[in-house]
Amino acid sequence: MLRPPALSLLLSWRLVCAIGLALSALPPAWAQGFDFDRLTQLARQRAQAPHNDPSTPLPPALAALDYDGLRDIRFRPGRALWRDAGLPFEAMFFHRGKYHPQPVRVNEVLEGGKVRPIRFNRADFDYGKNPVDPTAWGDLGFAGFRIHYPLNNTAYKDELAVFLGASYFRALGAGQQYGLSARGLAIDTVGGSGPEEFPRFSEFWLERPAPGAQQLVLYALLESPRATGAYRFVLRPGPESVTEVRARVFLRAGAGQPVTTLGIAPLTSMFLFGENQPRPADFRPEVHDSDGLMIATASGEWLWRPLVNPRQPLTNSFTVDGLRGFGLMQRDRGFASYEDTEARYERRPSAWVRPIGDWGPGRVELFQLPTPDETHDNIVAYWVPARLPAPGEPLEFAYELAWQGDEQQRPPNGWAVQSRRGLGFVRPEDMPGLAGTVQYVVDFDGPALRALPVDAAVRPVATADANGRIEQQLAYFNPATRTWRMTLRVRPIDAARPVELRAFLQHGNDILSETWTNIILPDAAL
């Protein structure tokens, strides 16, 4: 007897779900209790076998929903995990869909390390006006989840953190608004022979918090064709919320093309334009989630690289013998710098990575992509260790990731407040000598500079690589803002090649500021 096509499709889908559910029931039994060491054993075992993605296809009706349709699927707050117990933290879950199709398993870790799977339940979701029937979908799993906590006041549990898509996660401090994101791991973002590989968190374990808890602990299993990893996260909310990350990563044996670049603590952000790269057609002065990369080296030097929106992909590396921290920062905190009443870019957090323990030698890599608008993340920064582990050898690292607002990490002496490029009024007779040069105007502020008299002999110390010649460098007090201004004029020798610049302020033998570092790109690239 022939079945109608729709019924055959439904039976096939139920069979796929049954197989997927059976596979999801096969993870190791946590008979002796769940902990980070046992999760590490699972990651090590997975690394010894070829990558197996047990993803199940979406039901056709769900796969057909567009962006607006998926936004109309909402988790019911009254069914949040731990709400009925009145605990300070709650978890709500994201529905799978065409933009986040891969299923994520989620578990609750109870007292004594007992594990309770959290199953998908269609009754947890409000499907709005979507013409779908979820009763036949079975256990879909989740796309991800978000954590809620009374961050800004005790009357309401705000959204504190989100884990959604690949290994992406982000969090907020008090008074902040979502901006940049972090990832668990980056593989061959640049330098590889093929496309970038995006590892994903395939399963999570959320520790049930105690009454009155001020932090939440959760774990994740990371998997990709060439790597696995065990991750432990501790979320500590506050004016500066902190995510403490501990990870053990394993490269797979026999996974084909070897890994070229392993990115630790990757950060992803957006830069469209700013004071260093204005856009005359837009009424807003600046549009970005981050305006610069900051690096603190073990030798005590602080580096600042203003971000750009290049016309073609741009990669820069900052090699150091040791790392004290790095981050993509949103230094400019004034509304007048953005004039955007909806996006509120001045509320976007900075993300500062502070290694726990010695990460050894390596480099911070900055990758900047062109973007036509503010809907695309085009900035990536991460740490690359000097030595990759052998397949099966654990690469263990830990760090604190601080989500910072108005009070954020800065160098101890002085820092760049703004960087601008271009000339002011120039007499026509002066133009021949300026043709082919590039001028920067950089303002510095900080306690070391504020302590100086206005007539102090502050001087800039600027250098260019072999393709640039410094033709003018000045430093002087700016009475309007009580900061110190540096003007720097550089002549590229070969205009078709970039020029790397470094500059800081000095008074006598005292270094007064971080090192401002920039790149002059050929006009066709910027």
C-alpha positions in Angstrom: 0.0 0.0 0.0 1.4 3.4 -1.0 1.6 6.0 1.7 0.7 9.6 0.9 4.0 11.6 0.4 3.3 13.8 3.5 2.8 10.8 5.7 5.9 9.1 4.4 7.9 12.3 5.1 6.5 12.4 8.6 7.4 8.8 9.3 10.9 9.3 7.9 11.3 12.3 10.1 10.1 10.3 13.2 12.6 7.6 12.3 15.4 10.2 12.1 14.4 11.7 15.4 14.4 8.2 17.0 17.8 7.4 15.7 19.1 10.9 16.9 17.5 10.3 20.3 19.1 6.9 20.6 22.5 8.4 19.7 22.1 11.2 22.3 21.4 8.6 24.9 24.8 7.0 24.4 27.2 9.5 26.1 29.3 8.0 28.9 27.4 7.1 32.1 28.4 9.5 34.9 27.9 6.8 37.5 30.7 8.2 39.6 29.5 11.7 39.2 30.2 14.4 36.7 33.3 16.7 37.0 35.8 18.5 34.8 38.3 15.6 34.8 35.6 13.1 33.5 34.6 15.6 30.9 38.3 15.8 29.9 38.4 12.0 29.5 35.4 12.3 27.1 37.1 15.0 25.1 40.3 12.9 24.9 38.3 9.8 23.8 36.5 11.8 21.1 39.9 13.2 19.8 41.1 9.6 19.1 38.2 8.9 16.7 37.1 10.6 13.5 34.7 13.5 13.9 31.1 12.3 13.9 28.4 15.0 13.7 25.1 13.4 14.9 23.0 16.4 13.8 19.5 15.7 12.8 17.7 17.6 10.0 15.1 20.2 10.9 11.5 19.4 10.3 10.5 20.9 6.9 8.0 23.4 8.4 10.6 24.6 10.9 13.3 24.9 8.3 11.1 27.0 6.1 10.6 29.8 8.8 12.4 33.0 7.9 14.1 35.4 10.4 10.8 37.0 11.5 9.1 33.7 11.9 11.9 32.4 14.1 11.8 35.6 16.2 8.2 34.8 16.8 9.2 31.5 18.6 9.8 32.5 22.3 10.7 30.6 25.3 8.0 30.9 28.0 9.7 32.7 31.0 7.5 31.0 33.5 9.1 27.7 32.5 12.7 28.8 33.0 15.1 26.3 34.6 15.3 26.9 38.4 12.5 29.5 38.5 10.2 27.3 40.5 13.0 27.0 43.1 13.4 30.7 43.4 17.2 30.5 42.7 19.2 33.7 41.8 20.1 32.3 38.3 17.7 31.0 35.7 18.2 29.4 32.2 16.0 29.8 29.2 16.5 28.0 25.9 16.7 28.9 22.2 14.7 27.0 19.6 16.5 25.5 16.6 15.9 27.0 13.2 17.5 27.6 9.8 20.1 30.1 11.3 21.0 27.8 14.2 20.2 24.3 12.9 22.6 22.1 14.9 21.2 20.5 18.1 22.8 21.2 21.4 22.3 18.9 24.4 21.9 20.4 27.8 22.1 18.7 31.2 21.7 19.8 34.8 24.4 18.8 37.3 22.8 18.1 40.7 24.3 17.5 44.1 26.9 14.8 44.1 27.6 15.2 40.4 24.4 13.5 39.3 23.4 14.4 35.8 19.8 15.1 34.6 19.3 15.6 30.9 17.1 18.6 30.0 14.8 17.5 27.2 13.2 19.7 24.6 9.6 20.2 25.4 7.4 22.0 22.8 5.2 23.3 25.7 8.2 25.5 26.8 7.8 27.6 23.7 5.2 30.0 22.3 5.2 29.6 18.6 3.3 32.9 18.0 1.5 33.1 14.6 3.7 30.5 12.9 1.7 27.9 11.0 3.5 24.9 12.4 2.5 21.8 14.3 5.4 20.9 16.8 3.6 17.9 18.2 5.3 15.6 15.6 8.8 16.9 16.1 10.1 14.8 18.9 13.1 15.8 20.9 14.8 18.5 18.8 17.4 19.5 21.3 18.1 23.2 21.6 20.1 25.8 19.7 21.6 27.3 22.8 20.5 29.0 26.0 20.7 32.3 28.0 21.3 32.9 31.7 19.3 35.4 33.7 20.3 37.1 36.9 19.1 40.3 38.8 22.1 42.3 37.4 20.7 45.8 37.5 18.1 45.5 40.3 16.6 42.9 42.5 13.1 43.2 41.0 14.0 41.7 37.6 16.3 39.0 36.3 18.2 40.5 33.4 19.8 38.6 30.6 23.4 38.0 31.8 25.0 35.7 29.3 24.2 33.8 26.0 25.7 30.6 24.6 24.4 30.4 21.0 25.9 29.2 17.7 29.2 27.3 17.2 31.3 28.1 20.3 30.1 31.7 20.6 29.2 33.3 24.0 28.8 36.8 25.4 27.9 38.4 28.7 27.0 41.8 30.2 27.9 43.9 33.2 25.5 46.2 34.9 24.1 48.9 32.6 25.7 47.4 29.5 24.1 46.4 26.1 25.2 43.4 24.0 28.1 44.1 21.6 31.1 41.9 20.9 31.2 38.1 21.5 33.8 35.6 22.6 34.4 32.1 21.3 35.7 28.9 22.8 38.4 28.3 20.1 39.3 29.5 16.6 41.0 27.3 14.0 42.7 28.6 10.9 41.0 32.0 10.9 44.0 33.0 8.8 46.9 31.1 7.4 45.2 27.7 6.7 45.0 26.0 3.4 41.3 25.9 3.5 38.3 27.8 5.0 38.2 28.7 8.7 37.0 25.8 10.9 34.3 26.7 13.5 34.4 24.3 16.5 31.1 24.1 18.3 29.8 23.4 21.8 27.8 20.2 21.3 26.8 19.6 24.9 26.5 21.6 28.1 26.2 20.8 31.8 24.8 23.5 34.1 25.5 23.2 37.8 22.4 23.8 39.8 23.2 26.9 41.9 22.7 27.1 45.6 20.2 29.6 47.1 21.9 33.0 47.3 24.7 31.9 44.9 26.7 34.8 43.4 28.2 32.7 40.6 27.2 30.0 38.1 29.3 27.1 37.0 28.7 25.4 33.7 30.7 23.0 31.4 30.8 22.4 27.7 32.1 19.8 25.3 33.7 21.3 22.2 33.9 19.4 18.9 35.1 20.0 15.4 36.7 18.0 12.6 40.2 18.7 13.9 39.8 19.3 17.6 37.9 18.5 20.8 37.9 20.2 24.1 36.6 20.2 27.7 35.5 23.7 29.0 34.6 25.0 32.4 33.0 28.4 32.8 32.3 30.4 36.0 30.0 33.4 35.5 30.4 36.1 38.1 27.9 38.9 37.5 28.5 42.5 38.6 29.3 46.0 37.4 32.1 44.2 35.6 30.8 40.7 34.9 33.6 38.2 34.7 33.7 34.8 32.9 36.4 32.5 34.1 37.3 30.0 31.5 39.4 26.8 31.9 39.9 24.6 28.9 41.7 21.4 27.9 41.9 21.1 24.1 43.0 18.1 22.0 43.8 18.0 18.3 42.5 15.0 16.5 44.9 12.4 15.1 44.6 11.7 11.4 42.1 14.6 10.8 43.5 15.4 7.4 44.9 18.9 6.9 46.9 19.8 10.0 46.0 22.9 12.0 48.0 26.0 11.1 46.7 28.6 13.5 45.0 27.8 16.8 43.3 30.8 18.3 43.0 30.9 22.1 40.4 33.2 23.8 39.1 34.6 20.4 37.0 37.8 20.5 34.7 38.8 17.6 33.5 42.4 17.1 32.4 45.0 14.6 34.0 48.2 13.4 32.3 50.2 10.6 33.7 53.6 11.0 35.1 56.0 13.7 37.0 59.2 14.2 40.1 57.7 12.5 38.0 56.7 9.5 34.8 58.9 9.2 31.9 58.3 6.9 30.5 61.6 5.7 27.2 60.2 4.4 26.2 58.9 7.9 24.9 61.4 10.5 26.5 59.3 13.3 30.1 60.3 14.1 31.1 56.7 14.9 29.6 53.1 14.5 31.5 50.3 16.2 31.3 47.7 19.0 35.0 48.1 19.6 37.4 50.9 18.7 40.8 49.3 19.4 42.9 46.3 20.3 44.9 46.7 23.6 47.7 44.3 24.6 49.7 44.2 27.8 53.0 42.3 27.5 55.0 40.5 30.2 57.8 43.1 29.8 55.4 45.9 30.9 54.7 47.5 27.5 51.1 48.4 26.6 50.1 48.5 23.0 47.1 50.2 21.4 46.0 49.5 17.8 43.0 51.5 16.5 40.6 49.4 14.4 39.8 50.0 10.8 37.3 48.9 8.2 39.7 47.9 5.4 38.7 47.4 1.7 40.4 44.0 1.7 41.2 41.5 4.5 44.0 42.7 6.8 46.0 40.6 9.3 48.4 41.9 11.8 50.4 40.0 14.4 51.9 41.2 17.7 54.6 38.8 18.9 55.5 38.9 22.6 57.5 36.7 24.9 54.8 36.7 27.5 51.2 38.0 27.8 49.5 39.8 30.6 46.3 40.5 28.8 44.7 41.6 25.5 41.2 42.8 24.6 39.0 44.4 22.1 38.0 47.6 23.8 35.2 50.2 23.5 37.1 53.1 25.0 34.8 55.9 23.7 31.9 55.9 26.2 30.1 59.1 25.4 26.7 59.2 23.6 27.8 62.2 21.6 30.4 60.1 19.9 27.7 57.9 18.3 24.4 59.8 18.4 22.5 56.5 18.0 19.4 56.4 20.3 18.7 52.7 19.4 22.0 51.0 19.1 23.6 52.8 22.1 27.1 51.9 21.1 28.5 53.8 24.2 27.0 51.0 26.3 28.7 48.2 24.4 31.2 46.3 26.6 34.9 46.0 26.3 36.3 42.5 26.6 39.6 42.1 28.5 41.3 38.7 28.6 43.7 38.1 31.5 45.6 34.8 31.3 45.7 32.7 34.4 49.1 31.2 34.6 51.9 31.5 32.0 50.9 31.1 28.4 54.5 31.3 27.3 55.6 32.9 24.0 53.3 33.5 21.1 51.4 36.3 19.4 48.2 38.2 19.4 46.7 38.1 16.0 44.2 40.8 14.7 42.1 40.0 11.6 40.0 42.8 10.1 37.6 42.2 7.3 35.7 44.8 5.1 32.1 45.2 6.0 29.4 47.3 4.2 27.3 47.9 7.3 27.0 47.3 11.0 25.1 44.0 10.8 28.3 42.0 10.2 31.1 41.2 12.7 34.4 42.0 10.9 37.0 42.0 13.7 38.6 39.0 15.3 41.5 38.9 17.8 43.0 35.9 19.6 46.2 34.5 21.1 48.3 32.1 19.1 50.7 29.9 21.1 54.2 29.6 19.7 53.9 25.8 19.7 50.9 23.6 18.8 50.3 20.5 20.8 50.7 17.1 19.1 47.5 15.2 18.4 46.2 13.8 21.6 48.4 16.0 23.7 46.3 18.3 26.0 46.7 22.0 25.5 45.5 23.4 28.8 44.8 27.1 29.4 42.8 29.3 31.7 41.8 33.0 31.7 39.5 35.6 33.0 37.3 37.4 30.5 36.0 40.7 32.0 33.0 42.4 30.3 33.8 46.1 31.1 31.9 49.3 30.8 32.8 52.8 32.0 35.4 51.4 34.4 37.7 49.3 32.3 41.3 48.1 32.0 43.7 50.9 31.0 47.5 51.2 31.1 48.8 52.5 34.4 50.3 55.8 33.0 48.6 57.1 29.9 46.5 56.0 26.9 45.2 57.2 23.6 41.9 58.9 23.8 41.3 59.4 20.1 43.2 59.0 16.8 42.4 61.1 13.8 43.9 61.2 10.3 44.2 64.2 8.0 45.4 67.8 7.6 43.8 71.0 8.9 44.1 74.3 7.2 47.1 74.4 4.8 48.2 77.3 2.7 48.5 76.5 -1.0 52.2 77.4 -1.0 52.7 74.7 1.6 51.0 71.9 -0.3 54.0 70.8 -2.4 55.9 69.8 0.7 52.9 67.9 2.1 52.0 66.0 -1.0 52.3 62.2 -0.4 52.4 62.5 3.4 50.0 61.2 6.0 49.3 63.0 9.2 47.8 61.6 12.5 46.6 63.6 15.4 46.4 61.5 18.6 45.2 62.7 22.0 46.6 61.0 25.2 45.3 61.1 28.8 46.1 59.4 32.0 47.5 60.0 35.5 51.1 60.4 34.5 50.1 63.1 32.0 47.7 64.8 34.4 50.5 65.2 37.0 52.7 67.3 34.6 52.6 71.1 34.4 51.2 72.4 31.1 54.6 73.6 30.0 56.4 70.3 30.6 58.9 69.1 28.0 56.8 66.2 26.7 58.1 64.7 23.5 56.8 62.0 21.2 59.0 59.0 20.4 57.9 57.8 17.0 59.3 55.2 14.6 58.3 53.8 11.3 59.3 50.7 9.5 61.7 50.7 6.5 58.9 51.9 4.2 58.2 55.1 6.1 60.0 58.3 7.0 58.9 60.5 10.0 58.9 64.1 8.7 57.3 65.7 11.8 56.5 64.8 15.3 55.2 67.2 18.0 53.6 66.9 21.4 51.8 69.8 23.2 49.2 70.4 26.0 45.6 70.7 24.8 43.9 73.2 27.2 40.4 72.5 25.9 40.5 68.9 27.2 43.5 69.0 29.5 45.0 66.1 27.5 48.2 66.0 25.5 48.2 66.0 21.7 50.6 64.4 19.4 50.8 65.2 15.7 52.7 62.8 13.5 53.4 63.3 9.8 54.8 60.4 7.8 55.9 59.9 4.2 55.5 56.4 2.8 58.5 55.6 0.5 56.5 53.1 -1.6 52.9 54.3 -1.6 51.8 50.8 -2.8 53.0 49.2 0.4 51.9 49.6 4.0 53.8 51.4 6.7 53.9 50.3 10.4 54.1 53.0 13.0 54.8 53.1 16.7 54.7 56.1 19.0 54.5 57.0 22.7 55.0 60.1 24.9 58.0 60.6 27.1 59.2 63.2 29.7 62.8 63.0 30.5 63.5 59.3 31.1 59.8 58.6 32.0 57.5 56.9 29.5 54.1 58.6 29.9 51.8 56.5 27.7 51.1 53.2 26.1 52.6 52.6 22.6 50.2 53.8 20.0 50.7 51.6 16.9 49.1 52.0 13.6 49.4 51.0 10.0 49.3 53.2 6.9 47.6 51.2 4.2 47.8 52.0 0.5 44.9 54.2 -0.5 43.3 51.4 -2.4 43.1 49.3 0.8 41.4 51.8 3.1 
